[in-house]
Amino acid sequence: MKTFTAVVERCSGTDLFVGYVPGFAGAHSQGRSLDELNRNLQEVIEMLLDDGPTLG
């Protein structure tokens, strides 16, 4: 199991937690709680890893 580190902030305008994984293009999400954000980021990372590298 690979571990990723996310940068997390709270948006003052929406009160949502937003997070991204530095150096991992497309690995970003948001959630109403830290638990929801963590689940969302895990899902995004799994999808990105399943898709493999993209050209661009």
N, C-alpha and C positions, 0 to 999 in steps of 0.2 A: 504494500500500500504506500503510495507516494503522498508526501505531505506538502501542502502549499501554504504560503503565508499571504493573508489578505490585509489590505489597508481598509479600515472601516471608519466612516464618519457619519454623523447624524445631520441630515438636511434640516436647517431651521425653517425653511419654507413649507415643507411637507411633513416634517417630524418622522420621516422614514430613515432607517439605517441604509446607507449605500456602501458598497464595497467593491474592490477590484483586486486582482492579483497582478502585481507589477511584473512586466516582462512576459505576460501571457495574454496576447491579443484576443479580445473578445470575452475575457473572463471578468465580467462585472455583473452586478445584480443589485437588488434592493429588497427590503423587507420591513414589516411593521415591528418586528422584534429581532434580537440578535440570533435567536434560534431559527427564525424564518429566513433571515439573510443567509445563515450558514447552510441551510438546506438548499436554498436557491443557488448559491455559489457552487455547492457540490454537484448539483444537477447540471449546471452550465459547464463545469469542468469535465464531467463525464461525457457530455455531448461533444465537446471540443476534442477530447482525446479519442473518442470513437470515430470522429470525422477524419482525423489525421491532419497532416500538414496541408495548408492551402497555399496556392500561388497568389501572389499579389504584391 
